[in-house]
Amino acid sequence: MATTGTYVTYLTYLGGPRMVDGVTVHFDSYTEARAHFKDLLDAADRGRVATVRRDNRSTAVVDVERLRYFMATVCPSNAQVVAEGDGWSAFIPGLPVAADGATFDEAINEMIDALREYAEDWQERLLDAPNHANNWGLVQFVGLSTDEQLRVWLVGRPQ
């Protein structure tokens, strides 16, 4: 619509958010984004595409709960919990994370702790290791989740 285009041009002239394709809120610099931080966060909160360019890279600003929900939906844990001897073992195939416990719940609690420890190790020293670099999404998901959210991701919702 012509009115929308005029309005967007006016906002851009004032230094406000620049609408790209009528959906995306974009700032060409972090200085511009900082000056209009509320607009950036409001766009992300509403589910709009919100980006900031810094040098030659763009960064997206996304509402945490929307991102976490999406990640949990498209990347199920595929966790396996098996009874072994006098206890339980939990692991996620393809990931270097496993846990044991005397009970099912204890194994899950230990798995949550193991996921948090892995995420911490990844951020401190594993992010550049070729065999760990692709676990970026897992690390983000763990960092954005509460223990209860991780429990639901691992074993599903209680019936």
TADA-V215525 format. One line per field, one symbol per residue. phi: phi as a letter, one per 30 degrees, with the letter a starting at -180 (. if undefined). burial: + if it has 9 or more other C-alpha atoms within 8 Angstrom, else -. A space follows every 10 residues. Layout:
BEGIN
phi = ???
burial = ???
END
This chain:
BEGIN
phi = .ddddddded ddddjddcdc hibdcbcdad dddddbeedd ddddddjddb bbcbhcbcbc cbdedddddd ddddbddhdb bbdbhcabbb aceicdbaab adbedddddd dddddddddd ddddbcdcde dbeddedddd ddddcdeddd ddddcjddd
burial = -------++- ++---++++- ---+++++++ -++--+--++ +-+++-++++ ++++------ +++--+++-- ++------+- +-----++++ ++----++++ ++-+-+++++ ++-+++-++- +++--++--- -++--+--+- ++--+----+ ++++-----
END
